[in-house]
Amino acid sequence: MISPSATSPGLTTLDDKGLFFRTAPSDARGGQILADITKDTKVSNKSIGSVAVTYTNNDYGKGLADVYAAALKAHGITVTEVAAHEDGKADYSAEVATLAAAGGDVLAVIGYIDQGGKGMIQASLDTGAFDAFVLSDGMIGASLTEAFGSDLNKSFGSLPGSLGKGAGIFTTVATAGGIDPSGPYTGESYDAAALIALAIQAGGSADRASIAANVMGVANGPGIKIYPGELGKALGFLAAGKAIDYEGATGVNFTSVGEAAGSFLEKEIENSKFRTVKQR
């Protein structure tokens, strides 16, 4: 398996027999980056001193919330409450009331853009409990700003991504294919699929052992740099016995255990749209 979105820190030490890879970086890094951004961001010209945290009640949500809360505390930021929410509910006013009672300059929403995370934002805005939100990777996408518009102009977050050469090319390639390149894990998904195809060609076999044995070679090089839209060319190079170094959409570079070292994009909402501030 090459997962584009499995981010649990526990997968780093999984005894996977060399069969598991991921193009998404671990939440151990993602939570730290999100906390760093929170520390560095001002809301209404004031530094953030306290944060309430809500997370979707699964391994992704709990794992990222734990890392994020610990990193906030290390920065000297007060964590007023950490509470789970369930996806698929029609009303989240009770959950928001609990978080509002604890207080906080902002509400960190660790969840999904089309599930409970969106519901928590809706209930917060409806009740006036919070008007500024810290958004995890699963909460960042055009559909969120389309739903809430200028109500989110104080909000910010992060998601895995790169401002490198491959990211720019991927935007063009994805758009031409009718795909929104800004969605969560879109580039990582492209890269995961590409690596499987390239590893099959490199080993001359679709056998899983052959794929697993060749993934690191095509991902980390050394060899000819390969970017989005160049898969046909890459397959030709491999068929001719030439080595490649797949950069892809996300600047793919695997650690020794086969997971993305990971860069992140700091995002803020300005004029009702997500804007990339910088790469971290």
N, C-alpha and C positions, 0 to 999 in steps of 0.2 A: 504493500500500500504506500502511495505517496499522497498524504493528506494536504489539502490546501488551507485547512481551517482548524485542525486539532491543535489547541494551544496549551493543554494541561501541562504544568511543570513535571508531573509524574511520568510523562512519556519520555523524558530525557533519560531516565534510568530504567526504562522498561526492558526486560530481557526478551528482545524481539527477534533474536537469531539473525539479525541483519536484514530483516524483511520490512521494516517500517521506516519511512522517511517523511519529512514534512517541510513544505515550502513556507509555512507560517512560523514565525518565531514564538518561543515559549512565553506564557503569561508571566513567568518570573521576570522577564525583561519588560514585557508590555505594561505590567502594573507599576513598575518603577518609573518607566517613561511617563505614564499618565500622571503619576504623583509629582514628578519633576515639572511637568507642564503646569499642574495646578499651583505649585509653589511660585512659579514665575509669572503667572497670569494675574492681572488685576481686573476686577469686576466693578464697574461704576467708579473707576479710579482708586479702588481700594484693594490691597492685598487680601487674599483669602485666608482667613484665620480658622475657620471651622467648616467641616464637610459632613453632611449626612449621606449615607451610602445605601442604595437599594440594588439588589442583584437577582437575576433570574435563578430560580431554585434548581440548579443542576451543577454538574462538576465544573463547567466553564465559568458560570457565574460565581460560585463559591470560591474557586481557586483564584480568580482574578481579583475578587473583592478582598480576599485575605492579603494578597500581596500588596494591593493598592493601599489598604488601610494601614498596614505596617509601615509602608514607605512614607505615607503622610505623617504618621507619628514621628518618624525619624527626622522629618523636616520641621517638626515643631508645630504642625497643624493639628488641631483638635478634631477627632472623629466623634461626632455626637451620637450616632446610631448606625448600626449595620444590620439591615433587615432584608429578608428574602421576599420576592413576589412570585406568584405563580403565573405562568402564561395562560392565555385563553380565557381570561375573565372579562366580564362586561364592564365592571366597575372597580376602580382601585382607590376610591376615596378613603377607605378605612386604613389602607397601608400608608397612604400619604399623610393622614392625620397623625399616625404614630410617629412618623419621621418629622413632621412639622412640630410636634410637641417637644421633640428633642432639640430642635433648632438646627441652625447651620447657615452659613453664608450662601452655600450652593448645595444642590442635590446631585450626587454622582449616580448616574444610571448605567448599570452594567447589565446589558440585556440585548434584546433583539428589536430591530427597527420596525417590525410588523407585528410584534407581540406585546408582552407585558411592559416592556420598556417604553414603548410608545404610550401605552395606557397610563403609566405612572406620570409621564410628562403631561398628558391631557388632564389628569386629575389634579396635578399640582397647579397648572395654569387656571383651571376652572375654579379652584378654591383659593387661589392666591397664596398658596403655601410656599412655593418657590418660583422664581422667575429666571434663574440662571442654573444651567445644567452642565455637568462634566460628563462627556459621552464616551463610552467604550467603543471599541472597533465595530462591534455588531450593531451600533446605533448610528453609524455614519453613512449617509446616502441621501440622494436627492429627494427621495420620497418623504423624508422627515421634514425638510425645509418646505417642501410643497404643502405639507399638511399644516404646519404651524406658522410659516412665514416669519414676520418680524418679531413674533413673540420669543424667538430663540436667538435674537441678536446678541445676547450676553453669553451665549453658550460656546463651548469649545470641547476638544477631545483629541484622540489620536487613533491611528490605525496603521498596520504594517504597510510599508510602501517605500518608494525610492524616488528621488528626483534625478536619477542617473539617466544615461542615454536610452537605455531600454524602456524606461517608464514613458518617456516622450513618444517613442516609436509605438509602444503598445496603445497609447491613447488614440493614435491615428488608425492602427490596425483594428482595434476593437470597435471604434466608432463606425468605420467602414463596414463592419460586419453586423451593425445594428445592436451592439452591446454597450451598455453604459460602463465606461472604464473606471468610474469613481466608486462603484459599489464595493462593499466589504469582500475582500479576498478574491476579487475578480482576476487581478494579475497573478495571484498565487495559484488560482485554479488553472489558468492558461499554462503556467510553468509546470505544474504537476503533471498535466496531460502530456505536455511536450517532452518532459524527461522520460516518461514511460516509453513513448514512441522512439525516442533517440536511443534509449538503452536497449530496446529490442533490436534496432538496427546495428548498434555497436557489437552486440553479442551474437547477432545472426540467429536469434531464437526468441520466441515468445514465452519460453519456459520461465517460471517465476525465479528460479535460482539464477538463470542467466541475466534476467533483468536486474535483480538485486546486485549482482556482481559488477554490473556496468554503470549503474546510476552515478556513483561517485566520480567515475572517470569522465563522463560527459558533463557533469555538473561543475566540477572544479578544475577541469583541464589538467595540464596545460594543453593549448590547442587554439584553433581558429575561433575567434569570438563570434557567438551566434546570438542574434537579437530577435524580437518578435517579428513574424512575417517571413522568417528565413528558414523555416523548418525543412522545406523541400531542398534547399541548398545544403543544409546540415546533413540530411539523410544521404545526399550524394557524396559529400565528403567522407562520411563514415563508410559507405559502400566501397569507396576507393581506398580505404585503409588510412585515411587521414584523421588526426585527433581534433576534437573540438572542445571548446570551453563555453558552455551554455550560460549566457548572462540573463537572457529572457527579460521579462517585464520587471522583475524585482531584484535584479543583480544577484542571481542565485549563487550562493556560496555555502556549502554544507560544513557543519562541524564534524568532528570525528564520529559522532553517533548519528549523523545523517539528518540533522535539522538545521533550518536556516539560522544563520548568525543573527540576521534581522536588523533592518533599519525601519524607522517609523516616521510618519508624516504628522506633524502638529497641525491641527485643523481648528479654524474658528469660523463662526457664522457671522457674516457681514452682509448687510443689505439682503437678508433672507436667503443667502446662499453660502455653502461651505467654501472656504478659501484656505489654501495651503499656506501656512506661515513659514515653515522650514522643515528640513529633514533632521531627525534626531537619531 
